Amino acid sequence: MKHQNTDDNKKSLMSELNNIVNEDDIIENQDELEFYSSDIFYKSSISASLVVTPRSPEQVASVIKLITSFDIPVIPRGGGMSYTGGYTPSIEGSVIIDLRKLDKIIEINKKDMYVTVECGVTWKKLYDELKKEGLRTPYFGPFSGMHATVGGALSQNSVFYGSSLYGSAAESVLSLDIALQDGTILKTGSNSNKQEPSPFFRTYGPDLTGLFLGDTGALGFKVKAALKLIIYPEEQRFSSFDFSNEDEMFEAMSEITRQQLAQECYGFDPYLMSLRMKFEGLKKDLKSLGDLSKSQKNILSSAKEVIKVASAGRRFMEGVGYAMHITIEGKDNIEVENSLKRVKEIAELNNGKEITNSLPKLVRANPFLPLNRLLGPKGERWVPIHVILPHSKIKKILREINNYFETNKKIIKKNKIQYGYLTSTIGTSAVLLEPTFFWEDSHYQIHKRYIEKSHYKKLSIFPENLEARNAMNKIREDMSIIFMNNGGAHLQIGKMYKFRENRSETSWNLLISIKKILDPNNLVNPGSLGIR
Ligand SMILES: Cc1cc2nc3c(=O)[nH]c(=O)nc-3n(C[C@H](O)[C@H](O)[C@H](O)COP(=O)(O)OP(=O)(O)OC[C@H]3O[C@@H](n4cnc5c(N)ncnc54)[C@H](O)[C@@H]3O)c2cc1C
């Protein structure tokens, strides 16, 4: 029988909830509910009615079973670092389940080379703990990894650190534990054995792990994950190049990635590159490099190197056009030097000019910095949109995007919207292109809470600017149609990208049938993945 959301039902829900979690694991304060209900871009007009912060996988399973038995939707939330409405409520009364208290690193298995974690652990914590053991996961996190969780990244998939060689976050996963709507916990891969379960092999039979990766939490709540391990690479090299046009930069990036020469291969257009340089001063660079030279002697092996990067200062990117940045890792000097030599040959063949490699060094020095870039350098609002395409389709979409900006230049100018793009390769066969926008508008609580206080103080506060925000909404909508028409794929589908619209009937029907088995009343993150 379905329950109504009446006061009596709320009382009875609260009393049963108190039997599962502690009093301080339940949040009812209106300010907090509003904070939890908006992401970096979307502010829902509907606030969650409650936030619950369980402390164990078993508590998560019991909480979602209980809440959905009242016909109330439940929404998983990790670090909250997304911007596609993946966890913003679309139905009155929804309850957000904050998974960040599930942050244990359960087992580092050096013999079988996997790590098992609870899904609320941040990428930063995982990276730091593994590093102490001389280990790492192949893909090791997004830029937002100081707050972004393993569960969030696996639920919407994620790329950056390590992605040019190892692919996306999903490719590092061996098995998952998923709390389902009915309160059971599903284990996947070889970890679902009745006899001697262990998460050492993912594709034992059909890949049930893969079914839940990138589901934006529509199929269940990830509570544990086992990820592959690699030995922390002994040697790193860095390299940066300036190209006078984007075609040559993309040609070089694609070839370097096809030849598997780099762990990271990314680029910026001139606008975004110059903007990046405005963020922090030389003082901060020096501090990063100082920390780095103490902790990661392989990245900057000598004081001379530190001085070289530091003395290049902020000027190292002045006048640069399209900038490509490379991180190469390997077991020994010969391996990385060979890769570096080939990278340089490929860049030169495409007319790239070598420039100071400070940026990739700085990025690796502190992979997970505080999220001061949640806003632009002056305090403007920031939001990216992205598409993933094969190498062969990048030039065409760039032309279409440039045409779109040209056609819409009046509205862009009127609303003082600034834009540029960043790009990065993913494994051998895909490229991510991320147009990024800045406009003057009011800040949300999420910006104020996550940006360092000392940095936030220096930023301008803009009044609410709904006209520009609506223009941004339209630009994102128009661009997601361009992406769909070019056969693009996406991470972070949430409630934004045209996933449903571009599924073949057979594939969509299968997904919906699976959803119906796992969540017959569509109470697990309704609306995400376009499932209504
Ligand atoms: C400054 C900045 C830099 C970024 N850099 C990158 C980058 O380099 N690469 C990249 O890919 N992305 C990047 N992102 C986007 C985003 O941070 C990542 O996608 C990140 O993985 C989100 O993790 P989260 O824990 O914050 O997830 P959330 O935002 O909390 O949730 C994301 C989605 O997953 C669902 N979800 C969360 N946890 C679970 C769970 N345990 N089980 C089931 N569903 C769950 C939510 O319902 C939601 O739909 C960046 C964002 C910011 C703000």
PDBQT file of the ligand as one rigid body, heavy atoms in Angstrom, charges set to zero:
ROOT
HETATM    1  C1  LIG A 601      36.070  22.463  -9.679  1.00  0.00    +0.000 C 
HETATM    2  C2  LIG A 601      35.570  21.182 -10.280  1.00  0.00    +0.000 A 
HETATM    3  C3  LIG A 601      36.428  20.386 -11.006  1.00  0.00    +0.000 A 
HETATM    4  C4  LIG A 601      35.961  19.200 -11.576  1.00  0.00    +0.000 A 
HETATM    5  N1  LIG A 601      36.840  18.419 -12.270  1.00  0.00    +0.000 NA
HETATM    6  C5  LIG A 601      36.413  17.273 -12.829  1.00  0.00    +0.000 A 
HETATM    7  C6  LIG A 601      37.335  16.442 -13.535  1.00  0.00    +0.000 A 
HETATM    8  O1  LIG A 601      38.536  16.695 -13.598  1.00  0.00    +0.000 OA
HETATM    9  N2  LIG A 601      36.845  15.317 -14.109  1.00  0.00    +0.000 N 
HETATM   10  C7  LIG A 601      35.520  14.965 -14.008  1.00  0.00    +0.000 A 
HETATM   11  O2  LIG A 601      35.149  13.922 -14.537  1.00  0.00    +0.000 OA
HETATM   12  N3  LIG A 601      34.644  15.730 -13.339  1.00  0.00    +0.000 NA
HETATM   13  C8  LIG A 601      35.045  16.861 -12.737  1.00  0.00    +0.000 A 
HETATM   14  N4  LIG A 601      34.159  17.624 -12.027  1.00  0.00    +0.000 N 
HETATM   15  C9  LIG A 601      32.758  17.188 -11.910  1.00  0.00    +0.000 C 
HETATM   16  C10 LIG A 601      32.457  16.380 -10.615  1.00  0.00    +0.000 C 
HETATM   17  O3  LIG A 601      33.130  16.933  -9.528  1.00  0.00    +0.000 OA
HETATM   18  C11 LIG A 601      32.865  14.937 -10.722  1.00  0.00    +0.000 C 
HETATM   19  O4  LIG A 601      32.083  14.337 -11.715  1.00  0.00    +0.000 OA
HETATM   20  C12 LIG A 601      32.766  14.127  -9.436  1.00  0.00    +0.000 C 
HETATM   21  O5  LIG A 601      33.068  12.808  -9.752  1.00  0.00    +0.000 OA
HETATM   22  C13 LIG A 601      31.454  14.186  -8.706  1.00  0.00    +0.000 C 
HETATM   23  O6  LIG A 601      31.580  13.447  -7.502  1.00  0.00    +0.000 OA
HETATM   24  P1  LIG A 601      30.690  13.790  -6.229  1.00  0.00    +0.000 P 
HETATM   25  O7  LIG A 601      31.045  12.826  -5.150  1.00  0.00    +0.000 OA
HETATM   26  O8  LIG A 601      30.779  15.208  -5.900  1.00  0.00    +0.000 OA
HETATM   27  O9  LIG A 601      29.249  13.409  -6.793  1.00  0.00    +0.000 OA
HETATM   28  P2  LIG A 601      27.859  14.175  -6.588  1.00  0.00    +0.000 P 
HETATM   29  O10 LIG A 601      27.892  15.460  -7.293  1.00  0.00    +0.000 OA
HETATM   30  O11 LIG A 601      27.494  14.175  -5.157  1.00  0.00    +0.000 OA
HETATM   31  O12 LIG A 601      26.879  13.175  -7.339  1.00  0.00    +0.000 OA
HETATM   32  C14 LIG A 601      26.996  12.932  -8.715  1.00  0.00    +0.000 C 
HETATM   33  C15 LIG A 601      25.901  11.951  -9.168  1.00  0.00    +0.000 C 
HETATM   34  O13 LIG A 601      26.140  10.660  -8.643  1.00  0.00    +0.000 OA
HETATM   35  C16 LIG A 601      25.093  10.227  -7.769  1.00  0.00    +0.000 C 
HETATM   36  N5  LIG A 601      25.758   9.604  -6.634  1.00  0.00    +0.000 N 
HETATM   37  C17 LIG A 601      26.684  10.148  -5.800  1.00  0.00    +0.000 A 
HETATM   38  N6  LIG A 601      27.167   9.213  -4.966  1.00  0.00    +0.000 NA
HETATM   39  C18 LIG A 601      26.528   8.050  -5.262  1.00  0.00    +0.000 A 
HETATM   40  C19 LIG A 601      26.597   6.723  -4.748  1.00  0.00    +0.000 A 
HETATM   41  N7  LIG A 601      27.437   6.389  -3.778  1.00  0.00    +0.000 N 
HETATM   42  N8  LIG A 601      25.776   5.792  -5.285  1.00  0.00    +0.000 NA
HETATM   43  C20 LIG A 601      24.934   6.099  -6.293  1.00  0.00    +0.000 A 
HETATM   44  N9  LIG A 601      24.827   7.330  -6.818  1.00  0.00    +0.000 NA
HETATM   45  C21 LIG A 601      25.628   8.289  -6.321  1.00  0.00    +0.000 A 
HETATM   46  C22 LIG A 601      24.297  11.491  -7.441  1.00  0.00    +0.000 C 
HETATM   47  O14 LIG A 601      22.942  11.208  -7.237  1.00  0.00    +0.000 OA
HETATM   48  C23 LIG A 601      24.505  12.317  -8.695  1.00  0.00    +0.000 C 
HETATM   49  O15 LIG A 601      23.609  11.907  -9.684  1.00  0.00    +0.000 OA
HETATM   50  C24 LIG A 601      34.599  18.816 -11.433  1.00  0.00    +0.000 A 
HETATM   51  C25 LIG A 601      33.738  19.618 -10.684  1.00  0.00    +0.000 A 
HETATM   52  C26 LIG A 601      34.218  20.770 -10.106  1.00  0.00    +0.000 A 
HETATM   53  C27 LIG A 601      33.266  21.579  -9.289  1.00  0.00    +0.000 C 
ENDROOT
TORSDOF 0
